Amino acid sequence: MTESSSHAINRLIDAIAASREVTDRQLSALAATVEQTTQNIDRTERNIDRLGQNVDRALEGMQQTTDRIERHVNDAVLGMRQSADRIELQVGLMSEHLTAIDIKIERLGDKIDKLADRISELTSAVNGHLEVAKQQALNIGELTKLVVAQTNMVATFMSRSN
């Protein structure tokens, strides 16, 4: 072979070797990048797992809180319904009592009206009796004057007869 062919082959071999070194370095760099990426993926998966667990715990806590709130609300609603039922019953009883009181007041009003009428009648009767008594008193006064006058006359007649 000629020297230039041999030289060209040597340069080709050197170029292949250099290319192989570059490729080896690139493969090593790629392997390191793959290893780093794998580690990052593993850390990310662990983080995602922890995050999932945290989310699950948070959801469970929220569900428990929601259940407690729902129980409290249901208890409160039940208590309010019971209170409303008791109030409704008490209002019904009060309404009955007020109706009974209203009836009694109306009856008392009727009795008061009757008593007022009776008092008016009795007042008229008493006034009539007082008028009669007044007239009788006047009559008694007149009779007394007549008796006095007759007594004086009798006394005068007796004194003349004596």
Contacts in CASP RR format, 6 or more apart in sequence:
PFRMAT RR
TARGET T0000
AUTHOR 0000-0000-0000
METHOD contacts of the structure
MODEL  1
MTESSSHAINRLIDAIAASREVTDRQLSALAATVEQTTQNIDRTERNIDR
LGQNVDRALEGMQQTTDRIERHVNDAVLGMRQSADRIELQVGLMSEHLTA
IDIKIERLGDKIDKLADRISELTSAVNGHLEVAKQQALNIGELTKLVVAQ
TNMVATFMSRSN
1 9 0 8 1.000
END
